Amino acid sequence: MAMGAVLSSRSLASPLSSVKEHELKYSTSTRNKFVCSSVPGQRFHRHITGGTLFPSQRHSRSTATARHQISGPVQNPVLESSTDLLKISSASIKRRVLSRIECFSTSDPVIGGWLKPRRWQNSTATTSENACVHPEYRLPIRRHADCKAEQYGITGSPFGPSEGHANTIRVGDTDNISPWWQQFPRRWTIVLLCFFAFLLCNMDRVNMSIAILPMASEFSWSPATVGLIQSSFFWGYLLTQILGGIWADRFGGKVVLGFGVVWWSIATVLTPFAAKIGLPCLLVTRAFMGIGEGVAMPAMNNILSKWIPVSERSRSLALVYSGMYLGSVTGLAFSPLLISRFGWPSVFYAFGSLGSIWFALWQIKAHSSPDDDPDLSKAEKRHILGGNALKEPVTSIPWRLILSKAPVWALIISHFCHNWGTFILLTWMPTYYNQVLKFNLTKSGLLCVLPWLTMAVFANLGGWIADTLVQRGISITNVRKIMQSIGFLGPALFLTLLSKVQTPAMAVLCMACSQGSDAFSQSGLYSNHQDIGPRYAGVLLGLSNTAGVLAGVFGTAATGYILQKGSWDSVFKVSVALYIVGTVVWNVFSTGEKVIE
């Protein structure tokens, strides 16, 4: 900053006075107008309007010259000895006064050096009120100024913050600069909180698959009873898929997702008590846990549809869903450690209690929409909305309109085909590793983590690719079709190769690649709900995910039946056939355009 000025009603040296040094200050009124223009080559300049006050600066070692034009009603200078004020009457001084001021500037290393301005608005010297404008960006304040006015021989002197006029405005005061965590985009705060919610979701879900072994030994449960307990989760999970979407679209994603996390966290903590009471109580508790987790995906889809612009949609959803994959990894990794050291109830207490921490942060930081967030900056809100206003919350669901759209049915059918293969791989792979690849149970358990890791990595990679394609002008429809085709045909290819490989290492590689390419679906069908009907994104995801859960339930049962009559090759062939069906339906009927208002 070459120089600064303070406009106040304090003191200014009169040109008629013999005194050479006074504080450089001006008396202003609402009818005075000051137009400041900088000489060519000057690095910075200030635009000052009447009543606008800027703090004085002191610098040395770097010289800059500015020409100031002062226009407006000007009064004769009269120096009052009592208050040292300069009063100017309009009798004897010309209407326009030119003065040349030399400013000697320095950046004090204690203060922290210079900050360069990013952009200044140019102004032409006119007499209108709007001729002078404020700079768009603020510069760090400097504490001293030595300025010399050639015409009047005025030099500045240091002054403290308390010496300024009451109306003085500090330009670029570094005390007002927010720390980096407050400047972090609010929309990505929502995304990260959803990520951790889904991390907890799968941690609390998979811990039963590890704890069920010592529990079955303690309570003498048969394999049929173990299967019943494992399946009881899906009773509640199926129940709230569509209801969760309706609630989220009506009441907001913040309320519904917060309710879901608290609900399933309480059910997780109560699981050991329910198991000790009896089997019926445990089944009800697991179903209750499914109710809480069932609303998570529709509520998340609803809140992100309002917070995330289309150019960032794939990345945000990929990050959130990767929380599910990493949650499975975390649960499978830490559950055995907790059980071995503290007993099987500890895993439910530890994982369930984490929900309270998340809920506290969610209540403080999250809002259902940008309009509900008082701390959201105007710039970020414009970026999110893209010039469009948020619509009113949903009061009724147009079921006939929704179910009459071909892209909606493309979502439902594709979600069913996708989840058939996904649930089979994730539920039956330990058995496949043990029976076909001849791994022991310890190695089999470790290899179960590998597909989740590859899915987490490739989901975020696919999200970045999809958003990059959208930003480069490729239509959203084409991007969704490309990404989902990879999500279908990739697993189909690697499952076909899986039946032909001879070594365990190649089999594991094919499995990991199958799951990795499957994760591209996060940028395909999982992003499409917000494309075709952002107002009803929760309901749409509830519909399609219900079909996906049914595919998991029926597919898991059908796989056991196929293995009794046939082989693993037959299991893989059924999955490949459904992947191909899903590819055809998706590419023929899906769209990235909004079809439901």
SULKAFEN-V999637 format. One record per residue. N is the residue number from 1. SS is DSSP state (helix for helix, strand for strand, loop for the rest). BURIAL is # if it has 24 or more other ideal C-beta (glycine too) atoms within 12 Angstrom, else .. Layout:
# SULKAFEN-V999637
N:SS:BURIAL, N:SS:BURIAL
This chain:
# SULKAFEN-V999637
1:loop:#, 2:loop:#, 3:loop:#, 4:loop:#, 5:loop:#, 6:strand:#, 7:strand:#, 8:loop:#, 9:loop:#, 10:loop:#, 11:loop:#, 12:loop:#, 13:loop:#, 14:loop:#, 15:loop:#, 16:loop:., 17:loop:., 18:loop:., 19:loop:., 20:loop:., 21:strand:., 22:loop:#, 23:loop:#, 24:loop:#, 25:strand:#, 26:strand:#, 27:loop:#, 28:loop:#, 29:loop:., 30:loop:., 31:loop:., 32:strand:#, 33:strand:#, 34:strand:#, 35:strand:#, 36:strand:#, 37:loop:#, 38:loop:#, 39:loop:., 40:loop:., 41:loop:., 42:loop:#, 43:loop:., 44:loop:#, 45:loop:#, 46:loop:#, 47:loop:#, 48:loop:#, 49:loop:#, 50:loop:#, 51:loop:#, 52:loop:#, 53:loop:#, 54:strand:#, 55:loop:#, 56:loop:#, 57:loop:#, 58:loop:#, 59:loop:#, 60:loop:., 61:loop:., 62:strand:., 63:strand:., 64:strand:#, 65:strand:#, 66:strand:#, 67:strand:#, 68:strand:#, 69:strand:#, 70:strand:#, 71:strand:#, 72:strand:#, 73:loop:., 74:loop:#, 75:loop:#, 76:loop:., 77:loop:#, 78:strand:., 79:strand:#, 80:loop:., 81:loop:., 82:loop:., 83:loop:., 84:loop:., 85:loop:#, 86:strand:#, 87:strand:#, 88:loop:#, 89:loop:., 90:loop:., 91:loop:., 92:loop:., 93:loop:#, 94:loop:., 95:loop:., 96:loop:., 97:strand:#, 98:strand:., 99:strand:#, 100:strand:., 101:strand:#, 102:strand:#, 103:strand:#, 104:strand:#, 105:strand:#, 106:loop:#, 107:loop:#, 108:loop:., 109:loop:., 110:loop:., 111:loop:., 112:loop:., 113:loop:., 114:loop:#, 115:loop:., 116:loop:., 117:loop:., 118:loop:., 119:loop:., 120:loop:#, 121:loop:., 122:loop:., 123:loop:#, 124:loop:., 125:loop:#, 126:loop:., 127:loop:., 128:loop:., 129:helix:., 130:helix:., 131:helix:#, 132:loop:#, 133:loop:., 134:loop:., 135:loop:#, 136:loop:., 137:loop:., 138:loop:#, 139:loop:#, 140:loop:#, 141:loop:#, 142:loop:#, 143:loop:#, 144:loop:#, 145:loop:#, 146:strand:#, 147:strand:#, 148:strand:#, 149:strand:#, 150:loop:., 151:loop:., 152:loop:#, 153:loop:., 154:strand:#, 155:strand:#, 156:loop:#, 157:loop:., 158:loop:., 159:loop:#, 160:loop:., 161:helix:., 162:helix:., 163:helix:., 164:loop:#, 165:loop:#, 166:loop:., 167:loop:., 168:loop:#, 169:strand:#, 170:loop:#, 171:loop:#, 172:loop:#, 173:loop:., 174:helix:., 175:helix:., 176:helix:., 177:loop:., 178:loop:., 179:loop:., 180:helix:., 181:helix:., 182:helix:., 183:helix:., 184:loop:., 185:loop:#, 186:helix:#, 187:helix:#, 188:helix:#, 189:helix:#, 190:helix:#, 191:helix:#, 192:helix:#, 193:helix:#, 194:helix:#, 195:helix:#, 196:helix:#, 197:helix:#, 198:helix:#, 199:helix:#, 200:helix:#, 201:helix:#, 202:helix:#, 203:helix:#, 204:helix:#, 205:helix:#, 206:helix:#, 207:helix:#, 208:helix:#, 209:helix:#, 210:helix:#, 211:helix:#, 212:helix:#, 213:helix:#, 214:helix:#, 215:helix:#, 216:helix:#, 217:helix:., 218:helix:., 219:helix:., 220:loop:., 221:loop:., 222:loop:., 223:helix:., 224:helix:., 225:helix:., 226:helix:#, 227:helix:., 228:helix:., 229:helix:#, 230:helix:#, 231:helix:#, 232:helix:#, 233:helix:#, 234:helix:#, 235:helix:#, 236:helix:#, 237:helix:#, 238:helix:#, 239:helix:#, 240:helix:#, 241:helix:#, 242:helix:#, 243:helix:#, 244:helix:#, 245:helix:#, 246:helix:#, 247:helix:#, 248:helix:#, 249:helix:#, 250:helix:#, 251:helix:#, 252:loop:#, 253:helix:#, 254:helix:#, 255:helix:#, 256:helix:#, 257:helix:#, 258:helix:#, 259:helix:#, 260:helix:#, 261:helix:#, 262:helix:#, 263:helix:#, 264:helix:#, 265:helix:#, 266:helix:#, 267:helix:#, 268:helix:#, 269:helix:#, 270:helix:#, 271:helix:#, 272:helix:#, 273:helix:., 274:helix:#, 275:helix:#, 276:helix:., 277:helix:., 278:loop:., 279:helix:#, 280:helix:., 281:helix:., 282:helix:#, 283:helix:#, 284:helix:#, 285:helix:#, 286:helix:#, 287:helix:#, 288:helix:#, 289:helix:#, 290:helix:#, 291:helix:#, 292:helix:#, 293:helix:#, 294:helix:#, 295:helix:#, 296:helix:#, 297:helix:#, 298:helix:#, 299:helix:#, 300:helix:#, 301:helix:#, 302:helix:#, 303:helix:#, 304:helix:#, 305:helix:#, 306:helix:#, 307:helix:#, 308:loop:#, 309:loop:#, 310:helix:#, 311:helix:#, 312:helix:#, 313:helix:#, 314:helix:#, 315:helix:#, 316:helix:#, 317:helix:#, 318:helix:#, 319:helix:#, 320:helix:#, 321:helix:#, 322:helix:#, 323:helix:#, 324:helix:#, 325:helix:#, 326:helix:#, 327:helix:#, 328:helix:#, 329:helix:#, 330:helix:#, 331:helix:#, 332:helix:#, 333:helix:., 334:helix:#, 335:helix:#, 336:helix:#, 337:helix:., 338:helix:#, 339:helix:#, 340:helix:., 341:helix:., 342:helix:., 343:loop:., 344:loop:#, 345:helix:#, 346:helix:#, 347:helix:#, 348:helix:#, 349:helix:#, 350:helix:#, 351:helix:#, 352:helix:#, 353:helix:., 354:helix:#, 355:helix:#, 356:helix:., 357:helix:., 358:helix:#, 359:helix:#, 360:helix:., 361:helix:., 362:helix:#, 363:helix:., 364:helix:., 365:helix:#, 366:loop:#, 367:loop:#, 368:loop:#, 369:loop:#, 370:helix:#, 371:helix:., 372:helix:., 373:loop:#, 374:loop:., 375:loop:., 376:loop:#, 377:loop:., 378:helix:., 379:helix:., 380:helix:#, 381:helix:#, 382:helix:., 383:helix:., 384:helix:#, 385:helix:#, 386:loop:., 387:loop:., 388:loop:., 389:loop:., 390:loop:#, 391:loop:., 392:loop:., 393:loop:#, 394:loop:#, 395:loop:., 396:loop:., 397:loop:#, 398:loop:., 399:helix:., 400:helix:., 401:helix:., 402:helix:#, 403:helix:., 404:loop:., 405:loop:#, 406:helix:., 407:helix:#, 408:helix:#, 409:helix:#, 410:helix:#, 411:helix:#, 412:helix:#, 413:helix:#, 414:helix:#, 415:helix:#, 416:helix:#, 417:helix:#, 418:helix:#, 419:helix:#, 420:helix:#, 421:helix:#, 422:helix:#, 423:helix:#, 424:helix:#, 425:helix:#, 426:helix:#, 427:helix:#, 428:helix:#, 429:helix:#, 430:helix:#, 431:helix:#, 432:helix:#, 433:helix:#, 434:helix:., 435:helix:., 436:loop:#, 437:loop:#, 438:loop:., 439:loop:#, 440:loop:., 441:helix:., 442:helix:., 443:helix:., 444:helix:#, 445:helix:#, 446:helix:., 447:helix:#, 448:helix:#, 449:helix:#, 450:helix:#, 451:helix:#, 452:helix:#, 453:helix:#, 454:helix:#, 455:helix:#, 456:helix:#, 457:helix:#, 458:helix:#, 459:helix:#, 460:helix:#, 461:helix:#, 462:helix:#, 463:helix:#, 464:helix:#, 465:helix:#, 466:helix:#, 467:helix:#, 468:helix:., 469:helix:#, 470:helix:#, 471:helix:., 472:loop:., 473:loop:., 474:loop:., 475:loop:., 476:helix:#, 477:helix:#, 478:helix:., 479:helix:#, 480:helix:#, 481:helix:#, 482:helix:#, 483:helix:#, 484:helix:#, 485:helix:#, 486:helix:#, 487:helix:#, 488:helix:#, 489:helix:#, 490:helix:#, 491:helix:#, 492:helix:#, 493:helix:#, 494:helix:#, 495:helix:#, 496:helix:#, 497:helix:., 498:helix:#, 499:loop:#, 500:loop:., 501:loop:#, 502:loop:., 503:loop:., 504:helix:., 505:helix:., 506:helix:., 507:helix:#, 508:helix:#, 509:helix:., 510:helix:#, 511:helix:#, 512:helix:#, 513:helix:#, 514:helix:#, 515:helix:#, 516:helix:#, 517:helix:#, 518:helix:#, 519:helix:#, 520:helix:#, 521:helix:#, 522:helix:#, 523:helix:#, 524:loop:#, 525:helix:#, 526:helix:#, 527:helix:#, 528:helix:#, 529:helix:#, 530:helix:#, 531:helix:#, 532:helix:#, 533:loop:#, 534:helix:#, 535:helix:#, 536:helix:#, 537:helix:#, 538:helix:#, 539:helix:#, 540:helix:#, 541:helix:#, 542:helix:#, 543:helix:#, 544:helix:#, 545:helix:#, 546:helix:#, 547:helix:#, 548:helix:#, 549:helix:#, 550:helix:#, 551:helix:#, 552:helix:#, 553:helix:#, 554:helix:#, 555:helix:#, 556:helix:#, 557:helix:., 558:helix:#, 559:helix:#, 560:helix:., 561:helix:., 562:helix:., 563:helix:., 564:helix:., 565:helix:., 566:loop:., 567:loop:., 568:helix:#, 569:helix:., 570:helix:., 571:helix:#, 572:helix:#, 573:helix:., 574:helix:#, 575:helix:#, 576:helix:#, 577:helix:., 578:helix:#, 579:helix:#, 580:helix:#, 581:helix:#, 582:helix:#, 583:helix:#, 584:helix:., 585:helix:#, 586:helix:#, 587:helix:#, 588:helix:., 589:helix:#, 590:loop:#, 591:loop:#, 592:loop:#, 593:loop:., 594:loop:#, 595:loop:#, 596:loop:#, 597:loop:.
